Amino acid sequence: MRALARGRAWSVPEELSARVPAERRGPGLGRDAVRLLVSRGTEVTHHAFPELPGLLRAGDLLLVNTSPTLAAAADGRLGSDRVVVHFSTRGEDGRWAVELRAPDGRGTTRPRAGGPAGAVVELAEGVRLVLEEPLAAGSERLWWARAVAPWARDGRVRGGNALGGNALGGGAHDGDATGADATGTDARDGGAADADARDGGAAGRVVRPSEVVDVPGLLRRHGRPIRYAYTERDQPLSAYQTVFALPGADGAGSAEMPSAARPFTPRLVAELVSRGVQFAPLTLHTGVASAEAHEPPYPERFAVPEASARLVNAARAGGGRVVAVGTTAVRAVESAAGADGIVRACAGWTDLVVTPGRGVRVVDGLLTGLHEPEASHLLMLEAVAGREAVERGYEEALAGRYLWHEFGDTHLLLR
């Protein structure tokens, strides 16, 4: 994996990809049997993950993502071709952003062109997935698609966004999301089906509410966790859930695990709390990563509750450090932070991309995994800790043979 962007000269040897979860590498091992690299500026130290409580102090606050991981990969057929559908994000109009992948014969997948518009993917239980339009102009990787029940009269549905504008709702950035206003106009407009009915179905047959498919339910029955080629074998969905995951009433979740929190165990959480470290839950449902192209993140649904906003503000006022567990937690809390650095309860969609130019307003530290040199997440790490600290940390990680990816080792960056 040779760096192709931003002038990074390092690469990650293939053997440093973590192929199985830590607890499956040997008898008696737990999720926390991973290593922890700690960067304080350019000073780097090496630890085991269970040493984390001793590296934090009373009054520090950990931001944790409660989004559960979905079994977001499902087999399908597009014409005569077998495909694997990665369900990424559910839009406000009921459509899903999806990525079509080709099976590679080893239990994983390889990139495949999406589209064309109108193409129909046959899924389990006779469900049809109709591709409508690319998620973003100039990119054919992710497509908006609508799942249609098998008893629908035909596969034609209204193209475009029934809500008007962006199917994701209003984007939030720099703390601009404000509750319902950030989620588009579905509640005020009466939902996608009603909007179609008012428009008369000019671009195709109206999709009736009885024909809308419960995609999360379908995935629970027939899906499996998204898996990439560096992993050794399939793992149960439980291996992709963190100790903080909470099921949502609407079945929403993340297409890929918020993996920075994976090494936490109930015992470690209890020890942290006993030492005076607090936890603030928030939610950001992650979409499908751009494993090959390393595109910037797309808009994602998030929520920062009132209680967590108060905890963040109180920790900062009291001199405690706010440490985000994962890049998803950074994106969520920074989306809820105003220019004054105050975090306010917020829910909606965020298109915020944290870069060194934008900087961070709230976060004092970041606990994360190890990222490939092309990954856009590294810009977020630089925003938190500075480029020199990131480069020095990655030099040490490579020299120390740390493991990469969702089952790999961890990196704590403190400002």
C-alpha positions, 0 to 999 in steps of 0.5 A: 500500500504505497502512499499516493497522496499528500506526500506521504512516503511510507507504506504498510506491509501486507503482513501488518494487516490484522486478519482476525479479531484479537480474541481469535489469535490464541487461547485466553485472549480477549478483545483488549489483547491489542497494543496501544501506541501513545503520541504526546506531540512527537513523544511516543510510548508503547503500551498494551490496551488494558493500560489505558486507565493509567494513561488518562486522569480523573475528569477526562471524558471519553466520547463513544459512538453507540451506533450498532453495526449492521449485517450490511452485505447481501448477495444479489444478482444483476442480470446474469452476474452475481453481485454483493450489495453493500448497504451504506446509508438510508436517506430521508426519502426511504432510498439507500445509498449502496455500493455494488461489489463483485465476488472475488471467489475468496469470500470477499469482494472487489470493486465493480462499476455501479449502475446504470440507472434503472438496473434492478438487483434481485435480492433474497425473498424476491426483493428488487433493488432499483438503482436510480442515480449516483450519490455524488456527481462524478462518482459511480461508486455509490448509488441511490437505490430503492428496495421494492417488495416482490408483490409490487406491480413492476420494478419502476419507481420514481427517480430522484428525491421525493423530498426535493433537494438532497435525499440526505436532508440538510447537511450540518457542518461547523455546528449548524445542525439543529434538530429536525431542521437538519434532517430535511423536510420529510416530517413536514411534507408527509413522507416520500410516498405522499410526496410522490402521490402529490407529484402524480408519479410522472417519472414512474409508478408511485411506490405505495407504503405497503410496498416499502421494504424493511431493509434492516429486517432483510439484512438481519435475515440474509445479510452479513458483516462487510468484509474486505480482502485483508481479513482471513475469514468471515466472522459473526456479527457479534465480532463487529459490535462494540461494547457501546452499541445500542440498537435503534428503534428504527433499525438504523446502524453503521455499515462498518464498525466504529472500530476504535471502540472494539478493544473496550471490555465491560471490565475496562469500562468499569475500571475507567469509571472507578478512576474518575473518567467519564463517558459521553455517548453520541451516535454517528451511523457510518457509511461504506468506506472507500477502501480502494479510492479513499474518497472523503466521507459522505454525509452521515446521520448523527446525534449528540444528546443534551446530556452528552453536550453538557458533559463535554462542556462541563469537562472542558470548563473543569480542565478535563480532556475530551478524548474521542473514541474514533474518527466518527466521534470526532465528526459528530461532536465537532458537528455539534460545536459552535464557533465559540467551542460550546457543544449543543444538542444536535441531530441530523446529517453532517457533511463536515470533513475535519482537516488541519485547515478547519481544525478542532474546536472541542477534541483534545485527544483521539483514540483510533486505529491505524490508517492507510497512508492514502486515507482521508482520516489522516487529515483529521489526525493532523487536525487533532495532533499535528502532522509531525506528531502523526508522522512520528507515530506512524514511523513508530507503528511501522518499526514496532510491527503494529497491526492495521485495520478494524481488528488491529492495534490502536493509537492514542493521540493527545494534544 
